Amino acid sequence: MSTETSQPPKKGAWSCYRFGWRKFKRYFLELFLIAVISVLASLPMGIPVDEFLFNDSTFFILGYLFLLYLPLHYGIDFAFLKASKDESPRVGDILDFFNNYLSVVAAQLLVSLIVGIGFLLLIVPGIIFMCKLAFVPYLVTYERTDALEALRLSWEITEGYSWTIFRIWLLSIPLYLLGIALVGVGLIFSTMWIGLSYAGLYYHASEQSDILQDYHQRKRTYSKSTSRARREPGKETDQGLPNLLDRGQNE
């Protein structure tokens, strides 16, 4: 399979869906298996629970949701992004979230909380938060950021992309409905296409983002300084973690 790096799509919902369709065809088998696993992973969510009573089933569902199901979807987003970049996605990529597990769990808990509160505030704030935090899954998996850094970077990187994210989301609604109409099996294909479209937009935004490039530069600087400190006992670095560096000093 080719390992050449593709070019990101142009900014725009239709461009992202066209880009996603090309990757859909190119990596169909790998992504199909990943999407099937996604559907199978959702089956335990159908266990009936008493909405007015916390019991064993309720705790199981909540634990499964936040400790495995949602993190697994971060792994799926990671695989879709690799496909977007022509980095030969594999089914095993969906387990990549274990490499940054605590940050993934913390990130999806924070995103769920923030977006949930937003929807309670008359829906519109929830949509805004959903769009501004849309890049969090790629940041904690592909970029290996911590949870708070992922939220901050997503909020900044999505500047100028929120309307495109919103339009991709709007277009996903008829695709999901069509998938349901096709005896539910079509949901697998809808999941693949929509996931690739979002990943394509992140690919475009990450290539254009000075903020993300600045983060990587600070991370490399931190890694070099800590490496020197290990090689030279007695010398300490005062640069701190990359996400705590004073960005203003680099501007």
MIMAR-668355 format. One line per 3 residues: number of its first residue (from 1); for each residue x negated, y negated, z of C-alpha. Coordinates in steps of 0.05 Angstrom, whole numbers. Example, Ala and Ser with C-alpha at 12.3 -4.5 7.8 and 13.67 -1.06 7.14 Angstrom:
! MIMAR-668355
1) -246:90:156 | -273:21:143 .
//
This chain:
! MIMAR-668355
1) 0:0:0 | -25:-69:-17 | -54:-110:40 .
4) -58:-176:2 | -29:-234:40 | 34:-264:11 .
7) 50:-338:8 | 105:-362:56 | 172:-383:27 .
10) 191:-455:15 | 228:-490:70 | 303:-476:63 .
13) 354:-423:80 | 363:-397:10 | 288:-394:-2 .
16) 280:-354:62 | 335:-305:41 | 304:-297:-28 .
19) 236:-285:5 | 268:-236:54 | 300:-198:-3 .
22) 232:-188:-37 | 202:-161:26 | 265:-119:37 .
25) 251:-83:-29 | 176:-78:-20 | 177:-47:50 .
28) 245:-15:47 | 228:53:77 | 188:27:137 .
31) 238:-28:152 | 298:18:142 | 270:66:195 .
34) 258:7:242 | 329:-19:231 | 358:51:245 .
37) 320:53:311 | 349:-15:327 | 419:10:316 .
40) 406:74:356 | 377:32:413 | 443:-6:417 .
43) 484:57:431 | 473:57:507 | 502:-14:507 .
46) 570:19:492 | 574:53:560 | 639:28:592 .
49) 630:-13:655 | 678:-47:702 | 670:-121:688 .
52) 696:-138:757 | 653:-89:796 | 578:-78:800 .
55) 567:-3:798 | 513:45:774 | 534:36:701 .
58) 531:-39:707 | 461:-39:736 | 438:12:684 .
61) 464:-31:627 | 432:-95:655 | 366:-60:668 .
64) 366:-27:599 | 385:-94:566 | 330:-137:596 .
67) 275:-85:606 | 279:-47:541 | 333:-66:491 .
70) 317:-140:483 | 241:-129:487 | 249:-76:433 .
73) 280:-128:388 | 219:-172:399 | 178:-113:373 .
76) 225:-108:313 | 215:-182:299 | 140:-170:303 .
79) 146:-115:249 | 188:-161:205 | 136:-216:211 .
82) 81:-167:191 | 122:-148:130 | 131:-222:113 .
85) 55:-230:115 | 44:-166:75 | 7:-135:134 .
88) 33:-65:121 | 87:-57:175 | 93:10:210 .
91) 149:40:251 | 102:41:312 | 98:-36:309 .
94) 165:-40:345 | 129:-17:408 | 78:-73:403 .
97) 117:-112:456 | 84:-67:508 | 18:-102:493 .
100) 47:-166:523 | 104:-135:561 | 110:-181:621 .
103) 110:-243:577 | 161:-211:530 | 208:-194:588 .
106) 199:-263:619 | 209:-298:552 | 274:-262:534 .
109) 301:-273:605 | 287:-348:600 | 315:-354:529 .
112) 378:-316:549 | 387:-361:610 | 375:-426:573 .
115) 418:-409:513 | 472:-380:558 | 475:-444:599 .
118) 477:-483:534 | 538:-445:509 | 573:-457:575 .
121) 563:-531:562 | 614:-534:506 | 576:-489:456 .
124) 538:-542:418 | 479:-546:467 | 475:-470:463 .
127) 468:-473:388 | 414:-526:394 | 376:-485:445 .
130) 383:-423:403 | 353:-459:343 | 296:-491:382 .
133) 276:-425:415 | 283:-383:352 | 208:-374:344 .
136) 195:-347:415 | 195:-273:395 | 140:-284:343 .
139) 98:-326:391 | 97:-275:449 | 85:-215:403 .
142) 44:-238:342 | 9:-297:375 | 4:-264:444 .
145) 25:-327:483 | 54:-325:552 | 128:-337:563 .
148) 126:-411:582 | 76:-427:527 | 121:-391:476 .
151) 181:-434:496 | 140:-498:492 | 109:-481:425 .
154) 175:-458:395 | 209:-522:418 | 155:-564:384 .
157) 143:-522:322 | 217:-520:304 | 217:-596:298 .
160) 244:-607:228 | 266:-534:220 | 327:-532:265 .
163) 377:-544:209 | 345:-490:167 | 348:-441:226 .
166) 421:-460:236 | 438:-449:162 | 402:-381:163 .
169) 445:-364:223 | 509:-387:188 | 493:-345:127 .
172) 480:-285:171 | 553:-284:194 | 583:-262:127 .
175) 525:-213:118 | 540:-180:185 | 615:-179:169 .
178) 599:-146:103 | 556:-96:138 | 613:-79:186 .
181) 661:-73:127 | 616:-21:94 | 634:30:147 .
184) 583:-2:194 | 525:29:157 | 514:-37:121 .
187) 494:-68:188 | 426:-33:180 | 414:-69:114 .
190) 441:-135:141 | 394:-131:201 | 334:-120:155 .
193) 350:-177:108 | 367:-228:162 | 307:-209:204 .
196) 260:-217:145 | 291:-285:129 | 278:-311:199 .
199) 207:-283:198 | 194:-317:131 | 214:-384:160 .
202) 168:-374:219 | 113:-355:171 | 124:-421:133 .
205) 127:-462:197 | 66:-431:228 | 24:-445:166 .
208) 45:-518:168 | 41:-529:243 | -17:-570:271 .
211) 10:-554:340 | -1:-480:331 | -69:-491:300 .
214) -88:-534:360 | -65:-479:407 | -109:-428:371 .
217) -168:-475:374 | -159:-486:449 | -152:-411:458 .
220) -217:-397:421 | -253:-451:460 | -228:-421:525 .
223) -249:-351:504 | -319:-375:486 | -328:-413:551 .
226) -306:-353:594 | -352:-307:554 | -411:-353:568 .
229) -392:-355:642 | -394:-279:644 | -461:-276:611 .
232) -490:-329:657 | -473:-312:729 | -466:-372:774 .
235) -437:-416:720 | -363:-430:722 | -317:-459:671 .
238) -267:-513:690 | -227:-511:627 | -170:-468:655 .
241) -120:-428:616 | -106:-450:544 | -34:-469:559 .
244) -57:-514:617 | -108:-553:578 | -97:-627:570 .
247) -74:-633:498 | -86:-707:500 | -161:-697:504 .
250) -160:-664:435 | -120:-719:402 .
//
